[in-house]
Amino acid sequence: MKAKEFTYDVHFNDENDSNNKGFKYSFEDAKGYIDSYNGTNESYFKDYKGGSVSVVCNETDETVYEVEVLQEKRFNYFYNGVAIPKSQFIESVPSNWKSELDEYGEYSYGYYRAIER
């Protein structure tokens, strides 16, 4: 007999409201969605800053992972090792740079660099 495969959804909650995405993801994919977008303005993350986001099993309704929805990430910006204004950095790098952060919260493009605070 094959074990039942569970699917998971992503739920957002704060003191005033709640929403969910309606996903039928694996646990790893649901957690990966949170890890990728928490601290951004993607979807419900922008509406629930300071609230919580969780992975909930669709079959059992059990919350299996929960974290705070973070404020937007903040960065220090550099050109060739010298601090520069955000505006100079933004006009000089590709617009999707935040999706290219490494596991340390850093981004590099030529001599430009952003480091998460």
C-alpha positions as CSV (number, residue, x, y, z in Angstrom):
1,M,0.0,0.0,0.0
2,K,1.4,3.4,-1.0
3,A,1.5,6.1,1.7
4,K,-0.8,9.1,1.0
5,E,1.0,12.1,-0.5
6,F,0.1,15.3,1.4
7,T,-0.2,18.7,-0.3
8,Y,0.4,22.1,1.3
9,D,-0.9,25.6,1.0
10,V,0.5,28.9,2.2
11,H,-1.7,30.9,4.7
12,F,-1.3,34.6,5.8
13,N,-2.7,35.9,9.1
14,D,-2.7,39.0,11.2
15,E,-4.9,40.4,13.9
16,N,-7.5,41.6,11.3
17,D,-7.6,39.2,8.5
18,S,-6.4,35.9,6.9
19,N,-5.9,34.7,3.3
20,N,-4.4,31.7,1.6
21,K,-2.9,31.1,-1.8
22,G,-4.8,27.9,-2.7
23,F,-1.6,25.9,-3.5
24,K,-1.3,22.2,-3.7
25,Y,2.4,22.2,-3.3
26,S,4.9,19.8,-1.6
27,F,6.0,20.9,1.8
28,E,9.4,21.9,0.3
29,D,7.9,24.0,-2.5
30,A,5.5,25.8,-0.1
31,K,8.3,26.6,2.3
32,G,10.5,27.6,-0.6
33,Y,7.8,30.0,-1.7
34,I,7.8,31.7,1.7
35,D,11.6,31.7,1.8
36,S,11.8,33.3,-1.6
37,Y,9.2,36.0,-1.1
38,N,9.1,36.9,2.6
39,G,10.4,40.4,3.0
40,T,9.1,41.5,-0.5
41,N,5.9,43.0,-1.8
42,E,4.9,39.8,-3.7
43,S,1.2,38.9,-3.4
44,Y,-0.1,38.9,0.2
45,F,3.3,39.4,1.7
46,K,2.8,43.2,1.2
47,D,-0.5,43.1,3.1
48,Y,0.5,41.0,6.1
49,K,3.9,42.6,7.1
50,G,4.2,41.9,10.9
51,G,1.6,39.1,10.7
52,S,2.4,35.5,10.0
53,V,2.8,33.2,7.0
54,S,2.5,29.5,7.4
55,V,2.5,26.2,5.5
56,V,-0.7,24.3,6.2
57,C,-1.4,20.7,5.2
58,N,-4.5,20.6,2.9
59,E,-5.5,17.1,4.0
60,T,-5.2,17.5,7.9
61,D,-5.4,21.4,8.2
62,E,-2.3,21.1,10.4
63,T,0.1,24.1,10.5
64,V,3.5,22.6,9.9
65,Y,5.7,25.7,9.5
66,E,5.1,29.3,10.5
67,V,7.2,32.5,10.5
68,E,6.6,36.3,10.8
69,V,6.0,38.2,7.5
70,L,9.1,40.4,7.3
71,Q,9.3,44.1,6.5
72,E,10.8,44.8,3.1
73,K,14.5,43.9,3.0
74,R,17.0,46.7,3.3
75,F,20.4,46.9,1.7
76,N,23.7,48.8,1.7
77,Y,24.8,49.6,-1.9
78,F,28.4,49.8,-3.2
79,Y,30.3,50.5,-6.4
80,N,33.8,49.2,-6.4
81,G,33.7,48.9,-2.6
82,V,32.6,52.5,-2.0
83,A,29.1,53.2,-0.6
84,I,26.7,54.7,-3.1
85,P,23.0,56.0,-3.0
86,K,20.3,53.5,-3.7
87,S,19.1,55.5,-6.7
88,Q,22.5,55.2,-8.4
89,F,22.5,51.4,-7.8
90,I,18.9,50.9,-9.0
91,E,19.6,52.8,-12.3
92,S,22.7,50.8,-13.0
93,V,21.6,47.1,-12.4
94,P,18.9,44.9,-14.0
95,S,15.4,45.5,-12.5
96,N,15.1,41.9,-11.3
97,W,18.2,42.1,-9.1
98,K,16.4,41.2,-5.9
99,S,15.4,37.8,-7.3
100,E,19.2,37.1,-7.9
101,L,20.3,37.4,-4.2
102,D,22.6,34.7,-3.1
103,E,22.2,32.6,0.1
104,Y,24.0,35.4,2.1
105,G,21.6,38.1,1.0
106,E,24.1,39.7,-1.4
107,Y,24.0,40.6,-5.1
108,S,26.8,41.5,-7.5
109,Y,26.7,43.0,-11.0
110,G,30.1,44.1,-12.3
111,Y,31.5,46.5,-9.8
112,Y,28.0,47.1,-8.2
113,R,27.1,45.2,-5.0
114,A,24.1,45.2,-2.6
115,I,24.4,43.6,0.8
116,E,21.3,42.9,3.0
117,R,21.5,44.7,6.3
